[in-house]
Amino acid sequence: MQSKKRNARIAGVLYLLVIILGVFAEKYVRTGLIELDHSEKTISNIIEHELLFRLGFLGDLGMQFTYFLLAIFMYSILKNTCELTAKTMLLSVCIAVAIMCLNMLNQYAPLLLLSTTYEPLEFTNNLVVFYIQMHSHGYHIAQLFFGFWLLPLGFLIMKSKHFPSIIGYGLIIGCFGYLLDFIIYFLSPETNQKLSEFITAPADIAEISLCLFLLVAGIKQNNN
């Protein structure tokens, strides 16, 4: 029991790091520097704030590594509830992390392109924007799996005696929200820009709730 409680605390810290690093990289760095509708401004922002762009890159990689560790600790806590479902959860995260890590090459490519003078400026700028767009698309492809992992995770949370069932229900709803967001992104990008924050809100709320529960309570002590 004590080892599970310790692992739950560690998982809570890892979850918090995933949230902090993810918000920093996506909401602060990329949202602040990248404007796909204004390619010249985007390129200027990357050049002027190169260190911040690099920090966002490292933040993303740190988030992905922490996300991988989080899944391992959640597996150790929940595997006795249903081992097959726990393995499905872990495998989903492994696939998501692999896609996101490979996709980071698209995010790093603009730095390499902007540091060379071998190609005409216009061609280089077009390539920079292309790789930034590819990174965005690749991130959403990974969303298929980092959204799906909430389904087995939510099921395990519901069935486990160590967590409030309501968090499990929220995670399952969040899973379908992410999958819907994934579909809309590729079918109608303009619609996705308007609705994405609302569609993924249930997942955000459920994941933050689970993170806080892990940090504050660990796991319920009155159950085996």
Backbone as a ProteinNet text record, in pm:
[ID]
protein_1_A
[PRIMARY]
MQSKKRNARIAGVLYLLVIILGVFAEKYVRTGLIELDHSEKTISNIIEHELLFRLGFLGDLGMQFTYFLLAIFMYSILKNTCELTAKTMLLSVCIAVAIMCLNMLNQYAPLLLLSTTYEPLEFTNNLVVFYIQMHSHGYHIAQLFFGFWLLPLGFLIMKSKHFPSIIGYGLIIGCFGYLLDFIIYFLSPETNQKLSEFITAPADIAEISLCLFLLVAGIKQNNN
[TERTIARY]
82.6	0	85.7	191.4	278.9	350.9	390.4	458.4	363.5	236.4	137.8	115.1	110.8	90	208.8	328.9	448.8	446.3	411.5	403.9	297.5	188.3	82.1	131.3	207.1	263.6	359.2	443.5	537.3	460.2	354.9	272.1	209.7	167.8	110.1	209.2	333.5	438.9	466.6	474.1	498.6	384.9	261.7	145.7	152.1	190.2	202.8	310.3	420.9	527.2	481.3	405.5	351.2	265.8	180.7	91.9	172.1	267.1	345.5	429.1	501.2	587.1	504.7	391.4	305.1	246.2	198.9	142	249.1	369.1	478.2	512.6	530.1	571.6	462.9	337.4	228.6	165.4	123.3	46.1	132.4	252.6	337.5	431.7	509.4	610.4	547.8	482	432	320.8	228.5	121.1	175.7	281.1	338.3	424.2	489	583.5	529.8	439.9	398.8	260.6	255.1	129.6	131.6	65.7	72.3	12.9	-76.7	-134.8	-41.3	64.5	161.4	301.3	340.5	465.8	587.6	588.2	703.5	719.8	608.2	613.9	659.7	612.8	654.1	804.4	858	1001.3	1079.8	1030.2	1095	1093.7	981.5	971.5	1070.9	1085.5	1178.2	1321.6	1356.6	1492.4	1519.6	1424.3	1443.3	1436.6	1362	1345.6	1391.9	1509.4	1560.4	1574.8	1625.7	1644.4	1509.8	1406.4	1274.5	1220.8	1243.3	1199	1268.8	1399.2	1474.9	1426.7	1394.7	1342	1207.5	1125.7	999.4	1021.5	1122.7	1158.9	1198.2	1285.2	1327.8	1211.5	1123.9	1006.5	917.4	898.4	818.2	879.3	1010.2	1076.9	1069.7	1086.7	1074.2	935	834.2	696	672.8	727.5	706.8	775.7	896.1	966.4	893.3	846.1	772.6	640.5	576	450.8	472	585.1	620.5	639.3	711.7	732.2	600.7	514.1	383.2	305.3	304.5	230.2	284.2	416.7	477.1	430.4	428.8	386.1	236.7	156.1	13	-12.2	68.2	56.2	85.5	189.9	226.6	116.1	41.6	-65.8	-191.6	-220.2	-350.3	-348	-230.7	-223.3	-303.3	-316	-391.2	-541.8	-586.8	-729.4	-772.3	-693.2	-713.8	-587.2	-506.1	-373.8	-379.5	-472.5	-482.7	-515.3	-610.1	-646.6	-530	-457	-341.5	-232	-213.2	-114.4	-157.1	-287.8	-339.6	-313.1	-333.9	-305.5	-158.2	-70.6	73.5	117.6	64.4	100.4	55.3	-61.9	-112.3	-17.8	30.8	123.9	256	304.6	430.5	421.2	309.2	290.3	282.3	206.7	191.9	327.2	405.9	536.7	630	627	711.9	677.8	549.1	507.5	549.7	525.3	557.3	707.9	788.3	933.9	984.8	936.4	975.8	928.5	811.2	755.1	836	913	994	1099.8	1134.5	1227.8	1170.3	1038.1	974.1	983.1	978.4	988	1131.2	1229.3	1368.8	1419.5	1358.4	1403.4	1411.3	1312.8	1322.9	1450.8	1500.1	1624.6	1742.1	1744	1851.5	1842.1	1721.1	1702.4	1739.9	1703.2	1729	1875	1951.2	2092.7	2181.6	2121.9	2199.8	2167.7	2261.5	2243.1	2259.5	2245.3	2269.7	2156.3	2036.7	1920.7	1869	1796.6	1735.4	1643	1632.1	1555.7	1410.5	1346.2	1205	1183.8	1273.3	1261.8	1279.3	1377.2	1401.3	1281.1	1224.7	1108.7	989.4	969.8	859.6	879.7	1004.5	1034	1010.8	1048.1	1027.8	879.7	795.8	651.7	599.4	651	608.9	636.2	756.9	791.2	711.3	682.7	599.4	459.2	406.3	274.9	278.7	386.4	400.6	406.1	472.1	477.2	337.6	258.7	122.2	39.3	52.8	-21.4	24.4	156.1	209.6	164.7	156.2	109.8	-33	-115.6	-254.8	-268.7	-176.6	-177.8	-149.8	-52.5	-22.5	-141.4	-224.7	-341.7	-436.5	-434.1	-518.3	-486.4	-357	-315.9	-309.2	-265.2	-264.6	-405.1	-498.8	-639.4	-697.5	-659.6	-714	-671.4	-550.7	-503.8	-596.4	-674.8	-767.7	-881.5	-910.8	-1018.8	-982.3	-871.7	-835.7	-801.3	-739.2	-708.2	-836.9	-935.2	-1062.5	-1133.1	-1130.1	-1192.7	-1125.8	-992.4	-919	-946.2	-954.3	-984.3	-1123.4	-1220	-1356.3	-1360.5	-1287.2	-1291.9	-1204.9	-1103.9	-1014.4	-1081.9	-1047.4	-1100.9	-1015.9	-911	-818.4	-851.1	-946.6	-973.7	-1124	-1165	-1306.5	-1352.2	-1464.5	-1514.2	-1541.9	-1579	-1615.3	-1498.1	-1376.6	-1259.3	-1248.9	-1278.6	-1276	-1376.6	-1498.5	-1599.9	-1553.3	-1493	-1445	-1336.3	-1247.3	-1140	-1195.9	-1296.2	-1357.3	-1425.9	-1498.6	-1560.3	-1451.3	-1342	-1231	-1168.4	-1161.6	-1109	-1188.4	-1319.8	-1403	-1398.2	-1375.7	-1357.2	-1231.9	-1122.5	-997.3	-1012	-1078.4	-1095.6	-1183	-1286.1	-1369.6	-1288.8	-1206.1	-1120.4	-1023.8	-970.9	-880.3	-949.7	-1072.3	-1148	-1178.7	-1225.5	-1261.9	-1139.4	-1024.1	-901.4	-866.9	-879.7	-841.3	-954.6	-1079	-1191	-1219.6	-1208.8	-1242.3	-1156.5	-1032.9	-940.9	-997.2	-1074.2	-1129.9	-1230.1	-1313.3	-1407.8	-1334	-1226.1	-1147.2	-1089.9	-1046.4	-991	-1094	-1220.4	-1326	-1372.3	-1367.5	-1428.6	-1331	-1204.7	-1108.8	-1102.3	-1093.2	-1080.3	-1201.3	-1319.7	-1441.5	-1450	-1411.3	-1420.5	-1324	-1204.9	-1103.4	-1109.8	-1200.6	-1211.4	-1240.4	-1332.9	-1357.6	-1231.7	-1147.8	-1022.8	-930.3	-920.8	-834.9	-879.6	-1009.6	-1063.3	-1037.6	-1063	-1045.6	-899.1	-809.9	-667.9	-612	-653.6	-610.2	-664.5	-787.9	-847.7	-769.4	-731.6	-654	-517	-455.5	-324.7	-332.8	-432.3	-448.3	-477.2	-559.3	-590.4	-464	-382.8	-258.2	-163.7	-158.1	-68.3	-116.3	-246.4	-301.6	-332.1	-403	-447.4	-361.1	-292.9	-217.8	-313.1	-353	-460.9	-537.9	-660	-741.3	-675.5	-659.6	-589.5	-679.4	-808.5	-898.5	-935.7	-863.6	-890.9	-763.7	-779.7	-666.1	-616.1
-121	0	125.6	122.9	239.1	265.3	158.1	176.3	236.3	195.1	252.6	399.9	432	570.8	656.5	602	673.3	693.9	587.4	598	697.7	704	799.6	942.3	967.8	1101	1137.9	1042.5	1066.7	1093.8	1014.3	1034.9	1174	1219.9	1353.7	1461.5	1446.7	1543.1	1540	1419.5	1405	1466.9	1443.5	1499.8	1652.9	1706.8	1852.3	1905.8	1833.6	1874.3	1867.8	1763.2	1752	1874.3	1912.4	2027.2	2156.3	2177.7	2301.9	2313.1	2207.2	2210.1	2222.3	2151.9	2158.4	2296.4	2357.6	2492.7	2593	2579.3	2670.2	2661.5	2539.1	2520.8	2560.8	2520.4	2543	2680.3	2713.4	2836	2960.7	2946.9	3064.5	3085.6	2981.9	2998.6	2999.7	2889.1	2882.3	2983.3	2997.8	3094.4	3236.4	3263.8	3397.2	3429.3	3327.8	3352.3	3318.5	3222.9	3172.5	3224.2	3286.7	3330.6	3284.1	3172	3111.4	3200.8	3289.8	3381.7	3498.8	3514.4	3622.2	3560.9	3501.3	3426.1	3513.7	3636.5	3723.3	3757.8	3783.4	3813.9	3692.5	3573.6	3450.2	3430.9	3448.3	3431.8	3535.6	3658.6	3764.7	3733.1	3679.2	3643.7	3534.4	3434.5	3324.6	3375.9	3464.1	3518.9	3606.1	3691.3	3785.2	3715.9	3607.4	3537.3	3392	3374.9	3240.7	3158.4	3220.4	3147	3097.4	3181.5	3141.4	3026.6	3034.3	2927.3	2795.9	2804.8	2685.6	2631.2	2720.8	2677.5	2607.1	2657.4	2590.9	2451.8	2439.3	2309	2211.5	2256.7	2171.4	2142.4	2241.4	2220.4	2111.8	2112.6	2008.7	1870.6	1859.5	1730.6	1684.5	1779.2	1745.5	1698.2	1762	1721.6	1579.2	1547.2	1414.9	1305.6	1335.4	1237.4	1217.2	1326.4	1318.5	1245.5	1268.3	1200.4	1049.4	1008.2	866.4	807.7	879.9	833.5	827.5	926	928.3	801.5	761.2	641.3	516.7	511.5	396.6	388.9	502.9	503.1	476.2	529.5	501	352.4	293.6	149.5	69.4	109.8	37.7	45.8	157.3	176	99.1	94.4	45.7	-92.9	-153.9	-280.4	-392.2	-389.4	-494.3	-479.9	-362.5	-341.3	-417.2	-402.3	-478.2	-464.6	-569.2	-559.5	-530.2	-591.8	-569.2	-422.9	-367.2	-227.2	-136.3	-171	-91.5	-95.8	-211.3	-222.1	-140.3	-139.3	-58.2	89.6	131.9	270.3	303.6	216.4	239.3	240.4	148.7	142.3	268.5	319	441.4	557.9	568.6	676.6	657.6	534.8	508.2	550.5	520.1	558	709.6	773	918.5	987.1	940.9	1001	981.1	862.9	836.6	931.4	949.5	1040.9	1184.6	1227.4	1364.8	1391.1	1294.4	1312.9	1322.5	1236.6	1245.8	1377.6	1420.8	1544.5	1666.5	1654.6	1766.2	1807.4	1717.5	1754	1866.4	1864	1971.9	2105.2	2099.7	2222.9	2276.8	2186	2230.1	2276.2	2226.1	2258.9	2409.2	2492.1	2635.9	2698.3	2651	2704.4	2674.4	2555.4	2518.5	2598.9	2615.9	2689.7	2836.8	2895.7	3038.6	3067.5	2963.3	2983.2	2963.9	2930.2	2909.5	3015.2	3039.6	3140.1	3077.3	2945.3	2875.8	2890.9	2918.9	2928.9	3072.3	3108.4	3241.8	3264.6	3390.3	3423.5	3378.5	3403.4	3369	3218.2	3142.2	2996.2	2947	3002.9	2965.2	2997.3	3116.8	3157	3065.5	3025.9	2933.9	2798.2	2752.5	2624.7	2633.1	2746.1	2765.2	2751.7	2821.2	2815.8	2674.1	2608.3	2470.6	2377.9	2385.7	2297	2329.7	2457.3	2495.6	2436.6	2442.1	2383.5	2231.8	2170.3	2025.2	1985.2	2066.8	2037.4	2041.6	2140	2150.8	2029.4	1987.2	1869.3	1743.3	1729.3	1612.3	1606.3	1721.2	1728.3	1677.1	1712.4	1668.5	1520.3	1468.7	1324.2	1248.5	1297.6	1235.6	1245.2	1348	1366.6	1247.9	1175.1	1055.9	957.7	949.7	853.3	914.5	1041.6	1097.4	1138.5	1138.5	1150.7	1015.4	912.8	778.9	721.2	758.4	699.1	732.5	839.9	876.9	776.3	701.5	602.5	487.1	415.1	309	364.6	483.4	543.7	572.9	630.7	660.3	535.5	429.8	302.8	245	249.6	196.8	278.8	410.2	496.9	465.3	443.8	409.9	277.8	179.2	46.5	33.9	117.8	110.9	167.1	110.1	158.4	271.2	308.3	407.3	550.6	566.2	699.1	725.7	852.8	886.9	851.8	786.3	742.9	860.1	973.9	1088.3	1133.3	1117.7	1153.3	1060.9	933	836.4	871.3	907.6	948.5	1071.2	1165.6	1286.8	1256.4	1163.1	1125.9	1060	976.4	909.9	1012.5	1105.7	1213.2	1294.8	1320.3	1394.7	1323.1	1191.4	1112.6	1137.2	1128.8	1148.7	1294.2	1386.8	1525.3	1542.7	1481.4	1487.8	1423.8	1309.4	1241	1323.1	1388.3	1476.1	1595	1650.3	1762.2	1720.2	1599.4	1543.9	1536.5	1486.9	1472.4	1608.6	1701.4	1834.6	1907.4	1889	1957.3	1923.9	1796.9	1757	1773.3	1777.5	1797.6	1945	2025.2	2167.3	2248.4	2282.4	2354.6	2485.6	2557.6	2685	2663.8	2560.7	2528.6	2485.8	2411.6	2364	2480.2	2585.1	2701.1	2764.1	2760.9	2822.5	2734.1	2602.1	2510.3	2431.2	2427.7	2337.2	2352.6	2475.2	2496.1	2443.6	2454.8	2407.8	2255.8	2197.1	2051.8	1978.8	2036.3	1969.7	2010.1	2101.9	2148.3	2035.8	1939.7	1830.4	1750	1726.9	1654.2	1734.4	1864.6	1950.3	1945.8	1958.6	1959	1824.9	1715.3	1581.8	1553.2	1591.9	1564.5	1648.5	1773.8	1858.8	1802.8	1753.2	1693.3	1570.9	1486.5	1366.9	1406.4	1504.9	1553.3	1601.3	1682.3	1735.8	1624.9	1528.2	1417	1337.2	1310.8	1237.1	1313.5	1444.8	1526.3	1538.3	1558.1	1586	1457.3	1366.5	1245.3	1124.1	1124.6	1006.4	899.9	812.2	716.1	699.8	651.3	630.8	526	561.1	471.6	362.9	382.3	286.2	169.5	153.4	42.3	-35	-156.9	-241.4	-215.8
0	0	0	84.9	94	-38.1	-109	-237.4	-340.7	-335.9	-427.1	-396.3	-269.6	-230.1	-273.5	-256.6	-300.9	-452.4	-524.7	-670.2	-714.4	-637.8	-670	-652.4	-547.3	-525.8	-640.1	-676.8	-787.1	-916.2	-940.1	-1059.1	-1058.2	-940.4	-929.8	-966.7	-919.7	-954.2	-1104.3	-1160.1	-1304.5	-1385.9	-1341	-1410.3	-1408.7	-1293.2	-1281	-1375.2	-1385.5	-1477.5	-1622.8	-1656.9	-1792.1	-1825	-1730.7	-1751.7	-1764.3	-1672.7	-1673.6	-1799.7	-1834	-1952.5	-2080.4	-2085.2	-2202.9	-2222.3	-2113	-2121.5	-2161.8	-2105	-2139.8	-2288	-2338.3	-2477.2	-2576.2	-2546.6	-2642.6	-2626	-2505	-2483.1	-2474.2	-2417.8	-2399.7	-2518.4	-2552.8	-2657.7	-2796.5	-2834.8	-2972	-2998.6	-2904.2	-2924.9	-2931.3	-2856	-2854.5	-2975	-3032.9	-3142	-3280.5	-3288.6	-3419.5	-3458.4	-3574.6	-3635.2	-3780.5	-3805.4	-3938.3	-4046.7	-4009.1	-4107.4	-4138.1	-4059.3	-4081.1	-4077.9	-4190.2	-4195.3	-4166.5	-4218.1	-4196.2	-4048.6	-3981.5	-3838.7	-3759.6	-3799.8	-3732.7	-3742.3	-3862.1	-3883.9	-3804.4	-3804.8	-3728.3	-3579.3	-3529.8	-3388.2	-3350.5	-3437.1	-3408.7	-3404.5	-3498.8	-3503.4	-3380.9	-3346.7	-3234.6	-3098.7	-3091.2	-2964.1	-2978.2	-3034	-3061.6	-2933.6	-2827.4	-2701.4	-2648.2	-2654.2	-2607.9	-2692.7	-2824.4	-2913.7	-2878	-2847.5	-2809.1	-2674.7	-2582.2	-2452.8	-2469.7	-2562.7	-2592	-2648.4	-2733.6	-2790.6	-2679.7	-2588.6	-2477.5	-2382.8	-2363.5	-2279.3	-2335.1	-2466.5	-2531.1	-2512	-2534.5	-2516.8	-2371.4	-2279.3	-2137.6	-2103.4	-2161	-2138.7	-2188.8	-2304.8	-2363.6	-2281.5	-2232.8	-2150.1	-2017.4	-1958.8	-1832.6	-1850.2	-1963.5	-1998.5	-2004	-2061.4	-2069.4	-1929.1	-1843.1	-1706	-1629.4	-1652.7	-1587	-1618	-1745.1	-1784.9	-1715.4	-1698.2	-1630.7	-1485.1	-1416.7	-1276.7	-1263.5	-1356.6	-1352.3	-1379.8	-1466.2	-1492.4	-1365.3	-1292.7	-1170.5	-1065.3	-1065.5	-968.2	-1007.5	-1137.8	-1184	-1248.9	-1263.2	-1336.8	-1270.2	-1138.7	-1069.6	-1089.8	-1133.3	-1159.9	-1284.5	-1390.4	-1514.9	-1596.5	-1598.6	-1658.3	-1808.3	-1879.6	-2024	-2053.8	-1979.7	-1999.7	-1963	-1856.4	-1815.6	-1922	-1984.5	-2092.4	-2214.2	-2241.6	-2351.6	-2325.9	-2202.8	-2163.1	-2185.2	-2137.8	-2149.9	-2295.8	-2375.4	-2517.1	-2590.8	-2558.1	-2621.3	-2597.1	-2474.2	-2441.4	-2514.3	-2520.8	-2591.9	-2738.2	-2802.9	-2943.4	-2956.5	-2866.5	-2870.7	-2852.8	-2756.5	-2730.2	-2849.1	-2909.5	-3026	-3140.5	-3167.1	-3274.3	-3242.4	-3118.6	-3081	-3085.9	-3043.2	-3046.9	-3190	-3277.8	-3419.4	-3480	-3439.2	-3491.4	-3447.6	-3339.6	-3292.4	-3394.3	-3486	-3593.3	-3678.5	-3698	-3773.8	-3699.6	-3566.9	-3489.5	-3488.6	-3493.3	-3489.1	-3625.1	-3732.1	-3868.1	-3895.8	-3851.8	-3876.9	-3822.6	-3707.6	-3653	-3745.2	-3801.5	-3894.5	-4023.3	-4073.2	-4197.5	-4183.1	-4070.7	-4050.4	-4017	-3988.3	-3957.7	-4079.2	-4194.3	-4316.4	-4420	-4507.8	-4614.6	-4753	-4758.9	-4885	-4985.1	-4938.5	-5025.9	-5030.1	-5136.5	-5143.2	-5023.8	-4979.1	-4859.2	-4869.8	-4982.6	-4997.7	-4986.1	-5048.5	-5042.9	-4898.9	-4829	-4690.2	-4602.3	-4620.1	-4540.7	-4564.3	-4690.6	-4722.2	-4654.9	-4651.8	-4586.5	-4435.8	-4376.8	-4233	-4199	-4274.2	-4251	-4274.8	-4376.9	-4407.4	-4288.9	-4231.9	-4121.1	-3995.4	-3975.2	-3860.8	-3876.6	-3998.2	-4023.7	-4007.7	-4054.6	-4039.5	-3892.9	-3811.2	-3667.6	-3607.3	-3646.8	-3596.2	-3636.4	-3762.8	-3809.8	-3735.8	-3719.5	-3650.1	-3505.5	-3441.7	-3302.7	-3292	-3390.3	-3387.4	-3424.1	-3502.8	-3529.4	-3399	-3321.7	-3192.4	-3098.1	-3117.9	-3032.1	-3037.6	-3149.1	-3160.1	-3047.7	-3010.2	-2908.9	-2769.1	-2757.6	-2622.5	-2579.6	-2673.5	-2637	-2600.5	-2678.3	-2655.7	-2520.6	-2472.4	-2346.2	-2229.4	-2244.9	-2138.2	-2123.5	-2230.7	-2223.5	-2130.2	-2154	-2058	-1920.1	-1916.2	-1787	-1709.8	-1778.4	-1713.5	-1665.7	-1747.8	-1709.8	-1584.6	-1580.9	-1466.5	-1340.2	-1355.6	-1242.1	-1187.2	-1277.4	-1235.4	-1159.4	-1207.8	-1148.1	-1023.5	-1014.2	-899.4	-774.4	-661.2	-534	-475.6	-548.2	-495.9	-538.7	-631.3	-686.6	-692.7	-689.7	-707.4	-848.8	-860.1	-991.6	-1084.6	-1028	-1111.2	-1198	-1147.5	-1228.5	-1348.5	-1327.3	-1438	-1545.3	-1504.6	-1602.4	-1680.4	-1609.5	-1674.8	-1776.8	-1744.5	-1837.1	-1962.9	-1945.9	-2061.9	-2151.9	-2092.2	-2170.5	-2240.8	-2167.5	-2225.6	-2343.8	-2336.8	-2448.3	-2575.1	-2564.7	-2683.8	-2731.2	-2637.3	-2676.8	-2760.3	-2716.8	-2792.5	-2930.4	-2935.8	-3064.2	-3158.3	-3103.7	-3185.9	-3235.7	-3149.4	-3188.2	-3298.9	-3288.6	-3389.8	-3526.4	-3526	-3651.7	-3713.3	-3630.5	-3681	-3734	-3668.2	-3711	-3856.1	-3892.8	-4028.4	-4130.3	-4083.3	-4175.5	-4198.9	-4094.4	-4104.2	-4007.8	-4049.1	-3960.6	-3906.4	-3987.5	-3942.6	-3827.9	-3841.6	-3734.9	-3609.3	-3628.1	-3514.7	-3433.7	-3501	-3430.3	-3337.7	-3377.1	-3297.3	-3182.1	-3203.1	-3106.6	-3021.2	-3059.7	-2996.9	-2845	-2794.7	-2650.1	-2573.9	-2635.2	-2568.6	-2571.9	-2685.6	-2700.9	-2608.4	-2590.2	-2507.8	-2360.5	-2325.7	-2186.3	-2087.1	-2119.1	-2023.4	-1991.6	-2092.7	-2069.1	-1979	-2003.5	-1920.4	-1774.6	-1753.2	-1616.9	-1547.7	-1620.6	-1561.9	-1530.5	-1620.6	-1598.6	-1483.9	-1475.5	-1363.9	-1233	-1235	-1115.1	-1070.3	-1165.9	-1132.3	-1078.2	-1141.9	-1096.4	-951.4	-920.5	-784.7	-684	-724.7	-634	-601.8	-704.2	-683.4	-590.5	-608.4	-527.2	-382.5	-365	-232.2	-155.1	-218.8	-149.5	-178.7	-291.8	-333	-382.1	-297.3	-322.8	-191.8	-204.3	-84.2	5.4	131.4	223.9	282.9	271.2	336	245.3	132.5	42.2	16	-27.8	-57.8	-197.9
[MASK]
++++++++++++++++++++++++++++++++++++++++++++++++++++++++++++++++++++++++++++++++++++++++++++++++++++++++++++++++++++++++++++++++++++++++++++++++++++++++++++++++++++++++++++++++++++++++++++++++++++++++++++++++++++++++++++++++

